[in-house]
Amino acid sequence: MTSHPRRTLHSALIGALAVTSWGAATAPASAKSSLSFAAGPHSVGLGGLVRATARASDDNSTFNRVCVQQRWAATAWHNVACSKPARHAGGAVNATLRAKQRGHLQLRALLLEGRSPQDKHPRTRSISRPVTVTVR
């Protein structure tokens, strides 16, 4: 090989390496979050107590809070209890509900993030799977 093609190949390899390392350095960092939810018992008599526990963590720089929501059959979801907003955290909430009507009570947890502790329209970060409680 002559000197000119070798120099061109060398320059191309250095350029490709520089572009790849620059792309890896500018890749966005993703915040890690977790949400755990438990509710029980799965079957309760009318007037019985249902307990729900939600815990969440998040390492982003917003104000996070965790909420427990309920709904009967296919109606809209309503907040039962929420933790206080915390920066770089998610929080924990415990809720005790009394079963006031027969049917299927569904419960779930949400991790919400807002721009400030007083944010009236926080963004939903994650939602747990619903747990169904049968009220006899």
N, CA, C and O of each residue as an XYZ file, in Angstrom:
544
protein
N       0.833     -1.175      0.000
C       0.000      0.000      0.000
C       0.873      1.231      0.000
O       1.940      1.283      0.612
N       0.378      2.204     -0.705
C       1.131      3.444     -0.730
C       0.745      4.293      0.461
O      -0.166      3.945      1.212
N       1.414      5.368      0.629
C       1.210      6.236      1.770
C      -0.140      6.941      1.740
O      -0.743      7.135      2.795
N      -0.633      7.329      0.569
C      -1.889      8.078      0.465
C      -3.112      7.229      0.865
O      -3.903      7.693      1.686
N      -3.310      6.008      0.327
C      -4.458      5.203      0.745
C      -4.391      4.826      2.233
O      -5.422      4.735      2.898
N      -3.189      4.610      2.745
C      -3.053      4.262      4.161
C      -3.492      5.441      5.025
O      -4.166      5.246      6.036
N      -3.121      6.648      4.644
C      -3.520      7.845      5.383
C      -5.040      8.021      5.325
O      -5.653      8.391      6.327
N      -5.657      7.760      4.167
C      -7.113      7.878      4.004
C      -7.828      6.862      4.888
O      -8.806      7.201      5.554
N      -7.354      5.632      4.900
C      -7.946      4.592      5.735
C      -7.792      4.949      7.208
O      -8.738      4.774      7.976
N      -6.657      5.432      7.615
C      -6.394      5.829      8.992
C      -7.329      6.960      9.409
O      -7.884      6.929     10.508
N      -7.508      7.961      8.543
C      -8.408      9.081      8.827
C      -9.850      8.616      8.927
O     -10.591      9.103      9.781
N     -10.265      7.691      8.080
C     -11.633      7.171      8.111
C     -11.893      6.410      9.405
O     -12.965      6.550      9.994
N     -10.944      5.618      9.853
C     -11.104      4.876     11.105
C     -11.178      5.813     12.310
O     -11.988      5.603     13.212
N     -10.346      6.828     12.326
C     -10.373      7.796     13.433
C     -11.697      8.557     13.424
O     -12.271      8.811     14.482
N     -12.181      8.919     12.247
C     -13.462      9.623     12.145
C     -14.619      8.758     12.617
O     -15.501      9.238     13.329
N     -14.626      7.484     12.228
C     -15.696      6.584     12.647
C     -15.663      6.373     14.159
O     -16.710      6.337     14.805
N     -14.492      6.237     14.712
C     -14.351      6.065     16.156
C     -14.810      7.313     16.905
O     -15.457      7.205     17.947
N     -14.485      8.487     16.388
C     -14.891      9.737     17.031
C     -16.412      9.899     17.001
O     -17.007     10.315     17.994
N     -17.046      9.573     15.869
C     -18.504      9.694     15.762
C     -19.187      8.712     16.706
O     -20.171      9.067     17.354
N     -18.682      7.488     16.794
C     -19.294      6.497     17.684
C     -19.147      6.891     19.140
O     -20.107      6.773     19.902
N     -17.998      7.345     19.544
C     -17.811      7.732     20.945
C     -18.607      8.988     21.271
O     -19.094      9.125     22.394
N     -18.754      9.909     20.325
C     -19.559     11.104     20.570
C     -21.025     10.718     20.722
O     -21.718     11.277     21.572
N     -21.517      9.771     19.913
C     -22.908      9.318     20.012
C     -23.174      8.630     21.338
O     -24.251      8.802     21.911
N     -22.225      7.858     21.839
C     -22.406      7.188     23.128
C     -22.371      8.188     24.272
O     -23.059      8.008     25.276
N     -21.578      9.238     24.127
C     -21.475     10.227     25.200
C     -22.712     11.106     25.270
O     -23.044     11.615     26.341
N     -23.402     11.295     24.150
C     -24.575     12.166     24.155
C     -25.878     11.389     24.262
O     -26.949     11.977     24.111
N     -25.823     10.106     24.514
C     -27.049      9.318     24.676
C     -27.778      9.785     25.932
O     -27.145     10.042     26.956
N     -29.105      9.897     25.863
C     -29.847     10.393     27.018
C     -29.811      9.407     28.181
O     -29.874      8.193     27.987
N     -29.711      9.947     29.378
C     -29.748      9.110     30.568
C     -31.199      8.896     30.942
O     -32.005      9.824     30.873
N     -31.531      7.698     31.332
C     -32.918      7.425     31.695
C     -33.036      7.300     33.211
O     -32.191      6.699     33.875
N     -34.096      7.878     33.729
C     -34.354      7.793     35.167
C     -34.930      6.423     35.480
O     -35.693      5.864     34.692
N     -34.569      5.900     36.608
C     -35.042      4.587     37.006
C     -36.147      4.754     38.045
O     -36.018      5.529     38.992
N     -37.224      4.019     37.849
C     -38.325      4.090     38.795
C     -38.859      2.694     39.054
O     -38.720      1.792     38.228
N     -39.476      2.537     40.222
C     -40.107      1.267     40.561
C     -41.398      1.565     41.309
O     -41.513      2.577     42.001
N     -42.358      0.674     41.159
C     -43.656      0.824     41.796
C     -44.120     -0.549     42.235
O     -44.200     -1.468     41.420
N     -44.428     -0.700     43.522
C     -44.955     -1.970     44.014
C     -46.291     -1.696     44.696
O     -46.472     -0.670     45.352
N     -47.221     -2.633     44.528
C     -48.574     -2.449     45.045
C     -49.130     -3.787     45.511
O     -48.960     -4.810     44.848
N     -49.799     -3.764     46.667
C     -50.456     -4.953     47.197
C     -51.760     -4.533     47.849
O     -51.836     -3.482     48.485
N     -52.792     -5.365     47.686
C     -54.091     -5.090     48.302
C     -54.722     -6.414     48.695
O     -54.499     -7.435     48.044
N     -55.504     -6.395     49.754
C     -56.153     -7.622     50.177
C     -57.096     -7.385     51.328
O     -57.082     -6.302     51.911
N     -57.892     -8.330     51.668
C     -58.025     -9.664     51.051
C     -58.722     -9.581     49.691
O     -59.298     -8.550     49.344
N     -58.665    -10.671     48.927
C     -59.255    -10.675     47.591
C     -60.760    -10.903     47.625
O     -61.440    -10.698     46.620
N     -61.275    -11.317     48.752
C     -62.709    -11.483     48.923
C     -63.071    -10.996     50.320
O     -62.422    -11.367     51.298
N     -64.114    -10.161     50.416
C     -64.481     -9.555     51.691
C     -66.005     -9.422     51.741
O     -66.658     -9.270     50.708
N     -66.555     -9.481     52.940
C     -67.991     -9.284     53.112
C     -68.350     -7.809     53.084
O     -67.486     -6.944     53.229
N     -69.627     -7.531     52.895
C     -70.112     -6.158     52.865
C     -69.794     -5.484     54.207
O     -70.113     -6.029     55.264
N     -69.174     -4.317     54.169
C     -68.763     -3.611     55.379
C     -67.375     -3.991     55.862
O     -66.889     -3.419     56.837
N     -66.729     -4.939     55.205
C     -65.389     -5.378     55.592
C     -64.316     -4.382     55.173
O     -64.561     -3.479     54.373
N     -63.125     -4.567     55.729
C     -62.009     -3.665     55.437
C     -61.083     -4.259     54.382
O     -60.782     -5.453     54.389
N     -60.642     -3.393     53.481
C     -59.661     -3.759     52.460
C     -58.454     -2.858     52.663
O     -58.593     -1.640     52.770
N     -57.274     -3.455     52.714
C     -56.044     -2.684     52.919
C     -55.225     -2.679     51.638
O     -55.087     -3.693     50.954
N     -54.688     -1.504     51.338
C     -53.850     -1.355     50.145
C     -52.556     -0.646     50.533
O     -52.569      0.312     51.306
N     -51.445     -1.123     49.991
C     -50.130     -0.545     50.259
C     -49.405     -0.326     48.937
O     -49.338     -1.225     48.099
N     -48.867      0.871     48.761
C     -48.105      1.185     47.552
C     -46.794      1.844     47.951
O     -46.756      2.695     48.839
N     -45.722      1.440     47.284
C     -44.407      2.035     47.500
C     -43.794      2.303     46.128
O     -43.903      1.497     45.204
N     -43.148      3.459     46.029
C     -42.531      3.823     44.756
C     -41.211      4.526     44.994
O     -40.999      5.151     46.033
N     -40.332      4.414     44.020
C     -39.071      5.154     44.064
C     -38.756      5.624     42.650
O     -39.086      4.965     41.664
N     -38.114      6.774     42.583
C     -37.757      7.356     41.298
C     -36.557      8.266     41.526
O     -36.520      8.999     42.515
N     -35.580      8.232     40.630
C     -34.373      9.030     40.835
C     -34.308     10.255     39.922
O     -33.233     10.826     39.741
N     -35.433     10.665     39.349
C     -35.389     11.859     38.516
C     -35.467     13.110     39.389
O     -35.589     13.013     40.610
N     -35.396     14.273     38.765
C     -35.300     15.514     39.543
C     -36.635     16.240     39.677
O     -36.662     17.461     39.833
N     -37.740     15.505     39.616
C     -39.049     16.130     39.775
C     -39.626     15.764     41.145
O     -39.041     14.978     41.890
N     -40.772     16.343     41.457
C     -41.459     16.031     42.707
C     -42.418     14.870     42.444
O     -43.350     14.989     41.650
N     -42.179     13.759     43.114
C     -42.945     12.542     42.885
C     -43.847     12.241     44.065
O     -43.548     12.592     45.206
N     -44.955     11.583     43.765
C     -45.824     11.070     44.820
C     -46.500      9.823     44.295
O     -46.639      9.633     43.086
N     -46.921      8.972     45.222
C     -47.600      7.735     44.864
C     -49.026      7.816     45.399
O     -49.256      8.286     46.514
N     -49.984      7.353     44.592
C     -51.400      7.395     44.970
C     -52.024      6.012     44.810
O     -51.599      5.225     43.964
N     -53.026      5.727     45.621
C     -53.854      4.528     45.488
C     -55.195      4.993     44.940
O     -55.784      5.948     45.448
N     -55.677      4.313     43.898
C     -56.960      4.655     43.288
C     -57.902      3.462     43.357
O     -57.470      2.312     43.431
N     -59.222      3.764     43.333
C     -60.226      2.711     43.338
C     -61.279      2.977     42.275
O     -61.452      4.108     41.821
N     -61.977      1.922     41.886
C     -63.155      2.061     41.035
C     -64.037      0.838     41.229
O     -63.551     -0.248     41.543
N     -65.333      1.023     41.040
C     -66.314     -0.055     41.106
C     -66.705     -0.410     39.686
O     -67.055      0.471     38.900
N     -66.651     -1.689     39.349
C     -67.007     -2.200     38.024
C     -66.226     -1.433     36.950
O     -64.996     -1.473     36.948
N     -66.908     -0.745     36.049
C     -66.220     -0.067     34.944
C     -66.350      1.450     35.049
O     -66.346      2.136     34.027
N     -66.464      1.979     36.247
C     -66.561      3.427     36.420
C     -65.171      4.058     36.367
O     -64.177      3.362     36.161
N     -65.104      5.369     36.552
C     -63.825      6.086     36.499
C     -63.003      5.823     37.764
O     -63.553      5.485     38.812
N     -61.696      5.981     37.654
C     -60.785      5.816     38.786
C     -60.822      7.060     39.662
O     -60.887      8.180     39.155
N     -60.781      6.862     40.993
C     -60.776      7.963     41.956
C     -59.663      7.749     42.971
O     -59.427      6.621     43.403
N     -58.975      8.823     43.356
C     -57.911      8.727     44.353
C     -58.493      8.410     45.727
O     -59.491      8.997     46.147
N     -57.852      7.477     46.412
C     -58.223      7.129     47.780
C     -57.262      7.797     48.750
O     -57.680      8.388     49.745
N     -55.966      7.699     48.452
C     -54.927      8.280     49.306
C     -53.687      8.536     48.468
O     -53.405      7.808     47.516
N     -52.942      9.591     48.836
C     -51.701      9.938     48.138
C     -50.630     10.298     49.166
O     -50.933     10.796     50.251
N     -49.384     10.039     48.809
C     -48.274     10.453     49.670
C     -47.973     11.925     49.403
O     -48.466     12.499     48.432
N     -47.171     12.527     50.257
C     -46.748     13.913     50.042
C     -45.699     13.928     48.934
O     -44.909     12.989     48.831
N     -45.672     14.972     48.103
C     -44.661     15.052     47.040
C     -43.249     15.122     47.628
O     -42.999     15.855     48.585
N     -42.337     14.352     47.043
C     -40.952     14.330     47.511
C     -40.023     14.393     46.315
O     -40.275     13.752     45.294
N     -38.955     15.158     46.434
C     -37.974     15.289     45.353
C     -37.026     14.096     45.391
O     -36.560     13.710     46.463
N     -36.737     13.513     44.239
C     -35.847     12.352     44.088
C     -36.353     11.143     44.854
O     -35.544     10.309     45.259
N     -37.644     11.011     45.069
C     -38.199      9.859     45.772
C     -39.608      9.630     45.250
O     -40.111     10.413     44.445
N     -40.227      8.587     45.692
C     -41.598      8.320     45.292
C     -42.523      8.351     46.478
O     -43.595      8.955     46.429
N     -42.109      7.700     47.544
C     -42.909      7.696     48.755
C     -43.635      6.384     48.960
O     -43.462      5.424     48.210
N     -44.447      6.374     49.991
C     -45.235      5.197     50.344
C     -46.576      5.667     50.875
O     -46.684      6.737     51.475
N     -47.589      4.856     50.646
C     -48.927      5.190     51.131
C     -49.641      3.900     51.535
O     -49.549      2.881     50.850
N     -50.345      3.964     52.648
C     -51.182      2.871     53.130
C     -52.614      3.373     53.168
O     -52.871      4.473     53.656
N     -53.542      2.586     52.662
C     -54.949      2.990     52.650
C     -55.800      1.846     53.175
O     -55.550      0.680     52.868
N     -56.804      2.187     53.965
C     -57.778      1.217     54.449
C     -59.150      1.674     53.971
O     -59.568      2.800     54.239
N     -59.844      0.795     53.263
C     -61.146      1.112     52.689
C     -62.212      0.205     53.281
O     -61.945     -0.954     53.596
N     -63.404      0.727     53.429
C     -64.538     -0.077     53.860
C     -65.376     -0.395     52.626
O     -65.733      0.504     51.864
N     -65.690     -1.680     52.429
C     -66.495     -2.107     51.280
C     -67.946     -1.722     51.535
O     -68.609     -2.306     52.391
N     -68.438     -0.730     50.782
C     -69.768     -0.181     51.026
C     -70.842     -0.736     50.102
O     -72.028     -0.502     50.333
N     -70.457     -1.461     49.069
C     -71.445     -2.051     48.162
C     -70.911     -3.367     47.625
O     -69.703     -3.605     47.606
N     -71.831     -4.218     47.190
C     -71.448     -5.519     46.640
C     -70.957     -5.346     45.209
O     -71.353     -4.415     44.508
N     -70.099     -6.249     44.795
C     -69.582     -6.202     43.427
C     -68.074     -6.371     43.409
O     -67.485     -6.969     44.309
N     -67.468     -5.836     42.375
C     -66.021     -5.953     42.185
C     -65.375     -4.591     42.381
O     -65.618     -3.659     41.615
N     -64.562     -4.490     43.404
C     -63.794     -3.282     43.701
C     -62.404     -3.469     43.116
O     -61.737     -4.461     43.410
N     -61.958     -2.525     42.292
C     -60.616     -2.587     41.716
C     -59.763     -1.497     42.347
O     -60.215     -0.371     42.556
N     -58.524     -1.854     42.644
C     -57.554     -0.930     43.235
C     -56.275     -0.964     42.410
O     -55.908     -2.000     41.856
N     -55.599      0.183     42.334
C     -54.310      0.255     41.642
C     -53.485      1.381     42.255
O     -53.995      2.190     43.030
N     -52.208      1.421     41.900
C     -51.299      2.477     42.370
C     -50.746      3.237     41.174
O     -50.563      2.678     40.093
N     -50.483      4.526     41.389
C     -49.897      5.385     40.365
C     -48.683      6.094     40.924
O     -48.669      6.481     42.093
N     -47.674      6.265     40.106
C     -46.534      7.109     40.446
C     -46.670      8.365     39.609
O     -46.618      8.304     38.381
N     -46.846      9.508     40.268
C     -47.053     10.787     39.595
C     -45.827     11.669     39.779
O     -45.185     11.637     40.829
N     -45.504     12.455     38.761
C     -44.400     13.405     38.868
C     -44.887     14.792     38.478
O     -45.578     14.968     37.474
N     -44.513     15.768     39.291
C     -44.900     17.149     39.044
C     -43.687     18.053     39.041
O     -42.598     17.647     39.446
N     -43.875     19.278     38.584
C     -42.770     20.238     38.528
C     -42.514     20.901     39.874
O     -41.418     21.401     40.128
N     -43.523     20.902     40.733
C     -43.379     21.486     42.063
C     -44.288     20.709     43.014
O     -45.134     19.940     42.555
N     -44.135     20.890     44.323
C     -45.025     20.188     45.253
C     -46.488     20.603     45.089
O     -47.385     19.842     45.452
N     -46.741     21.790     44.550
C     -48.107     22.284     44.387
C     -48.657     22.062     42.977
O     -49.721     22.589     42.650
N     -47.968     21.305     42.145
C     -48.399     21.088     40.763
C     -49.800     20.474     40.733
O     -50.029     19.412     41.312
N     -50.734     21.144     40.058
C     -52.127     20.680     39.992
C     -52.355     19.660     38.874
O     -53.381     18.980     38.857
N     -51.413     19.551     37.948
C     -51.558     18.624     36.835
C     -50.295     17.774     36.683
O     -49.563     17.925     35.705
N     -50.037     16.881     37.643
C     -48.836     16.053     37.542
C     -48.966     15.025     36.417
O     -50.070     14.643     36.028
N     -47.836     14.598     35.916
C     -47.777     13.614     34.842
C     -47.704     12.213     35.438
O     -47.012     12.000     36.433
N     -48.403     11.268     34.847
C     -48.362      9.881     35.314
C     -47.082      9.225     34.814
O     -46.841      9.157     33.609
N     -46.269      8.746     35.738
C     -44.990      8.101     35.395
C     -45.182      6.601     35.175
O     -44.673      6.050     34.199
N     -45.916      5.934     36.079
C     -46.200      4.512     35.917
C     -47.477      4.147     36.667
O     -47.888      4.835     37.602
N     -48.091      3.054     36.238
C     -49.338      2.563     36.811
C     -49.175      1.076     37.086
O     -48.640      0.339     36.258
N     -49.641      0.635     38.259
C     -49.556     -0.784     38.597
C     -50.724     -1.540     37.952
O     -51.672     -0.937     37.450
N     -50.633     -2.845     37.980
C     -51.746     -3.670     37.527
C     -52.858     -3.592     38.565
O     -52.577     -3.564     39.763
N     -54.116     -3.557     38.129
C     -55.209     -3.480     39.110
C     -55.386     -4.799     39.867
O     -55.165     -5.887     39.335
N     -55.795     -4.653     41.132
C     -56.122     -5.813     41.965
C     -57.624     -5.766     42.196
O     -58.159     -4.740     42.617
N     -58.307     -6.872     41.922
C     -59.759     -6.933     42.068
C     -60.125     -7.592     43.384
O     -59.628     -8.671     43.707
N     -60.997     -6.938     44.145
C     -61.509     -7.467     45.404
C     -62.999     -7.728     45.205
O     -63.736     -6.834     44.789
N     -63.445     -8.951     45.503
C     -64.855     -9.292     45.391
C     -65.541     -9.002     46.711
O     -65.137     -9.512     47.756
N     -66.582     -8.180     46.660
C     -67.350     -7.845     47.872
C     -68.637     -8.657     47.821
O     -69.444     -8.503     46.904
N     -68.827     -9.543     48.836
C     -70.005    -10.439     48.879
C     -71.144     -9.783     49.631
O     -72.213    -10.376     49.773
